[in-house]
Amino acid sequence: MKQLIIIALLLAIVKLNAQVSVSGRITDNKNKSISGVSITLKNSYDGATSDSAGAFSFLTTEKGAQQLEASFTGYNPILQTINIGSEPVIANISLKEQITELKAVVISAGSFEASDKNKGAVLNSIDIVTTPSANADITSAFKSLPGTQQVGESEGLFVRGGTATESKIYMDGNLVNNFFYSSTPGIATRGRFNPFLFKGTVFSTGGYSALYGQALSSALILESNDLPERTEADFGVSVVGLGGGIQHLSKDKKSSWGVSYNYANLWLAFNVIKQKQDYYQIPVAHQTDANFRIKTKKGGFIKYYGYLSTNKVGFRNPDIDSVVLKNAFAIQNLNTYQNINWKDQLGKGWRINTGLSFSTNKDDITNEMQDAGNQKLTITSPAFYSFKNFSLLNIARYAQARFVLEKKIKGLTAVRFGSDYFYSNEKSTYTLFDGTKYDEKVTDKLFAGFAETDIYVTNSLAAKIGTRLEHSAIIKKWNIAPRISLAYKLADKSQASFAYGIFYQNPERRLLPGAAGIDYSKATHYIFQYIRQTKDFTLRAELFYKKYDDLYKTGPGNNGRDLAANNNGYGKAKGIEFFWRDKKTIKNVDYWFSYSYLDTKRDFLNYPSAIQPSFAASHTAAFVFKRFVLPWKTGFNFSYNFATGRPYYNIAYDNVQGKYTIADQGKTINYNSMSFSINYLPNLGKTTAKTFAVWVLGINNVLGQKQVYSYNYSNSGRKEAVTPPSKRFVFIGCFLSFGIDRTQNAINNNL
């Protein structure tokens, strides 16, 4: 037995002498130590784990060429060949961090994103309907973000010194023409679509993707919902109307369909809250929509959305050129929108996104002079009075086909390319007081091709590089628009971004048909952004500079219209923006603050020189505060909007000098508006019934603060303030949902 023990000890000593030490240090691509990394010799039991300094060491009896394997969660595994002889082996290893959606920097310069992937969403559907000043209107809610202007006399988003026509709105990649109800003089109209149709929003205030075009300033990109959680129905009644709908989910939960109908009548509201206008046709609207969604075998979706609305309104205003006469304006509108798209996986990293949309819009407008007894008058001297009696019938048809292919290359790095085809056909019939008719038809066919790539070098460094190529039948020229965005992740969940891009746009419809040889208008964007974001707070600051070239100058045309005459206009816009949102510091409170400084001038349309446009204020700010009292199931929402005075001008054509001149100018008073709303969520019926209710009370401009948007001028030069239809507006409504209890969702979202 003693001899056996001696032999065993001798063998152990020989084996120990045969073992070789393998050691080294594990670092990342920034040469920082990584602890907890598993290091082994492949196909053996020899290995170790790196310590807090990244160091590792182990002994092995293996000889010759061996593969040393290192692996750690969040990093790409690596195999490194080493040669083991009789001497210790030192093997230092550098691991490359895996690029994942959870860790990777987000390319965000110039944009606010709200989606399922971005839990720090700004703004989601709940935010839109609970922002007191918005009245559940999508674009009105975005006016509480930096970069936008508080323009109350016209609909649309006025972004960073750009007109409303320079901002475009998309649904599932397709352009939405006539997103707003048709314009009425001096009154901003609402958007047509329910914010709960959409699961995600990207509001780009500049530097947007090459996948979109024909917008000098910004793009609002809306992504519609997928399948509902379960079959549900809803019904609502308010002081302005009623409506309801159903969403039906199939038993296999792979498809759904839905329909809804809404009726609006402002008779009660306008009788309680007196309006500045004398309405002889109270605004009345009918709206219905339908949808279906089908989930494909590969996890993609086929979606359809169809919309139909009709509305009419008529009102009188005192005529600005007289102390006794009136202007009576009326409009009837019919609008349709159809959108079908298909998103799917094609295999081997390929994705497809294709869509078709078609829309129509018919505006039947009349305007007439009336006497004190509301009877029509035709006055031919002075001659300008006669042109106040007219009718305009405008019928427009739009179509778009879109095709996008995307290929995942490695990690999040991807390339996408595709094309758009837009068709528009608008016909107008303008009838003068004496029955003379002017027919006008404008047709355009616009082709666009685009390519874009997302390049993720590391989780901390990424770039989006793309270009867009367009050809318009009206312009009869090509344009090419390169765009690039860079993003670098800093410490503490923050990042810095830069965006540059060139953007082109055709003349808007009211300037067509223009002079022969007109070209695209052009804007070049430069944006620097710093953002720090978690699920509880967002801090965002941006510097931007925007240079305008080839803006449209106008000259006098038929029937008092100004038509595009040339591309000799130009301009600039620069400024700084700040946004802060906090959902954590105060319990059950969500608040945000935004501020914008804008320095802009442009020489366009009939402006005699480069001046600050009448829709732009130098300073704007907004504060939104939401407090949910859990025991009461009640949300209290408060907002305050501010803007410094906007410039106004009396620009008239001087026949002697043969040019436009400014006869009068000034600035409006500062804009101030405080709004308030309450949302109460009571329990209705049994819990198993899954009935969800929300009572809403909202008051706009609670304090009745005086607001002047601009000034209109008479032919003699007398000016008249453009003000809101009423000092304040009160909204009361109750909304019920059957089939699913959304109470907890509302509480979690600080409704």
Residue, then its C-alpha position, 0 to 999 in steps of 0.5 A: m500500500k505504501q508503494l502505491i501511494i508513493i507511485a500516485l504521488l510521483l504521477a501527480i508531481v509529473k502531471l503538475n509539472a506537465q501543466v501550463s498556465v494560461s492567463g490574460r485580461i479581458t477588455d472591451n473595444k474601449n480597453k475597459s476591463i470586463s468581469g465575469v467573462s467565461i474563458t475555456l479551452k474548447n472541447s476541454y474542462d479547463g477554464a476560468t472566469s475573469d475577475s473585477a480587473g478583467a484578469f483570468s488564469f488557469l492551468t491546463t495539460e492540453k498541448g499544441a494548437q488550441q482554441l481559447e473561447a471567451s463569452f459573456t452576455g451582451y458581447n459577441p463570443i470570440l475564439q482565439t487560437i493559442n499554442i500551448g507548449s512548456e512555457p506559460v501562455i499570455a492571451n489578452i482578449s478584446l470582446k466586441e459589444q453586441i449591438t441590440e435595440l435595448k442598448a443601441v444609440v437611437i438616431s433621433a436628431g430633429s424628431f420626437e418618437a412615441s411607439d411601443k419600442n420607445k417607452g419614454a414616448v412623446l407624445n402617445s395617444i393618451d397624452i394627446v387626448t389629455t392635453p387640455s389645450a388640444n381637445a383630442d386633436i393630434t396636431s394641436a397636442f404637438k403644439s405643446l412641443p418645441g419647434t411649433q408655433q401657436v397659430g390659431e387662425s389657420e390649421g396645420l403645423f407651423v414648424r421652425g419658420g415654415t408654413a403649414t404646407e411645409s409640414k406633411i402627415y403620413m399614415d403607415g408610410n402613405l401621405v394623407n392629403n386633406f388631413f384637416y377639415s377644409s379651411t374657413p376664414g380666420i378659424a383653425t380647423r381640426g384634424r379628421f382622425n382619432p388619435f386612438l387609431f395610432k400606436g406610434t408617432v414620430f414628429s420630425t421637426g427637421g432632418y427627417s428620413a429619405l423615405y419621405g419628401q415634398a416637405l421643406s420643414s417637417a414630417l409627422i409619421l403616424e403608425s396605425n394599431d395592429l390587432p386589438e386585445r379582444t373584441e370591444a365596442d365604444f360609445g360616446v356622447s358630448v356637447v358637440g355630438l355622439g358616436g360609437g364603433i366596434q372592433h371585432l377580433s377573430k377567435d384565432k386572434k389573427s385578424s380583426w375588423g372594425v367600423s365606427y360612426n360619429y355625428a357632430n353638431l355644434w348647435l348646443a355648444f354655440n348657443v351656450i357659448k356665443q361666437k363672434q361669427d353669426y352662424y346661419q348654418i351651424p357646423v354639422a359633420h358626419q364621419t364613418d370609417a372601417n378597417f380590417r387587419i390580418k396577421t400573416k404567417k410570418g408575423g407581418f400585417i395586411k391593414y386597410y383603413g377607409y374613411l368618409s366624411t361630410n360637413k357643412v358650415g355657414f356664417r356671416n362676418p361684418d364686411i371690413d370695407s363697410v360699417v353696415l354690410k356683411n360677408a356671408f361664407a359657406i362651405q360644404n365638404l365631402n372627403t374620402y381616404q382609403n389606405i391599404n398596406w402590407k408589411d412582412q418578412l420575406g426571409k433571409g433578413w428581407r422585409i417588405n413594406t408596400g402600400l396604396s392610398f387613394s383620396t378625394n376631396k370636394d369643396d363647394i364654397t360660396n361667398e356673398m355680400q349681404d345687407a343689414g337684412n341678410q339679403k344678397l347685394t351686388i355692388t359694382s362700384p367700387a369694383f372690389y365689392s363685386f368680387k366678394n360675390f363668388s362661388l368656387l367648386n374644387i374637386a381633387r383626387y389623389a393616389q399614391a403607390r409605395f414600395v420599400l424593401e429592407k435588408k438586415i445585414k448584421g445586428l441592427t445595421a440595415v439597408r432599405f430602398g424603394s420608390d413612391y408614385f404620386y398622382s394628383n388631379e385638381k379641378s376648380t371652377y370659379t364663378l364671378f358675380d356676373g356668372t363668368k366662369y373660370d375653369e382650371k385643372v392641375t395634374d401632377k405625376l411625381f416619381a420618387g426613388f430613395a435608398e437609406t442605410d442604418i450603420y451601427v458601428t457600436n452600440s454607442l455610434a450609429a449613422k443613417i445615410g440616405t438620398r432621395l430622387e424625385h421628378s415632377a411632371i409640373i416642374k419637369k426636372w429631377n432633384i436629388a436630396p442627400r441626407i445624413s444623421l449621426a448619433y453617439k451615446l454618452a454616459d448616463k443614458s444620454q446621447a448627442s446627434f447631428a443631422y444634415g439634409i436637403f429637402y425639396q417641395n413643389p409649389e402649393r396648389r393655390l399658387l398653380p398654375g404658375a409661370a413657365g419654368i418654375d423650379y422646386s423650392k429648397a431647404t437645407h437643414y443642420i441640426f445638433q441635438y442632446i438628449r437624455q431619456t429614461k422611462d421616467f424623464t426626458l431632457r432634450a435640447e436642439l440647435f438648428y439652422k435652416k437655409y431656404d433657397d428658390l422660394y416662390k415669389t408671386g405676382p398679381g393673377n386673375n380674380g385677385r389671386d397671386l400666382a407663382a411667378n418665379n423662384n427668386g425667394y430665399g430665407k433662413a431660420k435658426g434657433i434653440e429648443f428645450f424640452w423637459r418631461d418628468k413622470k417620477t419626481i412628484k408622485n402620480v404627476d406627469y408634467w413637461f415644459s418646452y421652450s423655443y427661440l426662433d430667428t427667421k426671415r424670408d422673402f417669398l410670396n408677395y413680401p417686398s424684402a426678407i422679413q419675419p413671416s407673419f406666422a412666426a413668433s420669436h419666443t414660444a413656451a408651453f407647460v403641461f401638468k397632469r395629476f392623477v388622484l388614484p382614490w378618486k380615479t380622477g385626473f386633473n390636467f392643466s396647460y399654459n401656452f405662451a408666445t411673443g407677439r407675431p408681426y403683421y403687415n399690410i402688403a399691397y401692390d403699388n401700380v405706380q412703382g410696379k411692385y409690392t410695398i408695406a403700407d403698415q406693419g406692427k406686432t400683435i400682443n403676446y399670446n397667453s392661454m391657460s386650459f384645464s380639464i378633468n377626467y373621471l373614471p368611475n366603475l360601471g356595472k360588474t367587473t366581469a362586464k369589462t365596461f370602461a367609462v371616462w367623463v371629461l370636462g375641458i375648458n380652453n382659455v379658462l381666464g378668457q385672456k385676450q388673444v390677437y392672431s393677426y390683422n386684416y386690412s380694408n381697401s382703405g387701409r383700416k385694420e381689424a384684429v383677427t381673434p378667436p371665435s370665442k373667449r373660451f370653449v367648454f367641452i363636456g362628454c362621456f365615453l364608454s368602452f365595452g368588452i375590455d376594461r381600460t381603467q388600469n391602462a388609463i391610470n398607468n398612463n396618468l390619464 
